[in-house]
Amino acid sequence: MKRLSAILKILLILGLCLLAFACATPNMCWFNAGKDLHQTKADKFQCEEAAVAYCNDMDKPGNADMIDLRMKKCMADVRGYQLTAESTLPKGSTCVK
């Protein structure tokens, strides 16, 4: 009986930790008030392609950190998007993850 109680306590603690972690990480997405969903998806695709091509040109194909950095620069600096928590967007807004 004590063993069952200890196992249940451990499972409860693990479950609470998992719940806390899931709640702590907001869903982030790209948002630009002046762009519709179709244009946002197209811009994201073009930025991803450009980021991958850049890494290939720099002889660092598949470098996830470099691709992510170039992607963020393209979307934010070049195309005017903000990486925003989905929960903070105005009602009815569209964004792309």
N, C-alpha and C positions, 0 to 999 in steps of 0.2 A: 504494500500500500504506500509506504514512504517513497519507494522508487517511482511509482506512478505519479505521485504528487510532485516529485522533483522534475520529472520529465515534462509534466504539464506546465510547471513554472518556467522552465527553459523555453518551451514552445511559445508561451505567452510573451516572454521577454523578446524573443526573436521576432515574433509577429509585430510587436510594438515598435521595434527598431526598424523593421521593414516599412511599416506605415509612416513613421517619422521621416524616413529617407524619401519615400515617394511624395510626401507632401512638401518637402523642402526644395525640390527641384522643379521650377516652373517650366511649362512648355514654351519654348522660345520659337519665334517665327519672324520672317522678314515682312515688314509693313511699310507701305508708302501710301498715304491718303489719296494721292493723285493717280494711282494705278489700279486697274482692275485685276481680278484673279488671273486671267489669261496672260496679261502683260507681265505680271509678277513671276509667273511660272516660266515664261520665256526668258526674262532677264536672269533668273536664277540659273536656268539651264546654260545660257550663254556665259555667265560668270564661271560656272563649274567647268565648262569646256576650256575657257581661257586659263583658268588656274591649273588645270591638268597639263595643258600645252606648255605653260610657263615652266612647270616643274620638269617636264620632259626636256625642254630646251636647256635647262640648268643642270642636266644629267642627274636629276633626283626624282626619277619617276616613282610614283606611288608614295611620296613623302606626305603623309597625312597632315602633319603640322603645317607644312609649307602650303599645301593645297587649301587648308582651312584659312590660313592668313590671307592668301591671295583672294580667296572667295569673299571674305569679309571686306577687304579693301574695295573690290569691284562693286559689291552690292551697296556698301555704305558711301564710299568716297566718290565713285564714278556715277552710280545710278540713283543715289539719294534715298536708299532704304535705311530703316532702323531695325536692328535686331531687338525685338520687344517681347516681353512676356505676354502670352496670348490672353491672359486674364486681365490685362490692363488696357486692351484695345477698346475703342468705342463700339457700342452695340451695332451689329450689322457689318462690321469691318471684315475684310478678308485678308488673310496673310498666308504665307507659304513657309513650311518648315524645312 
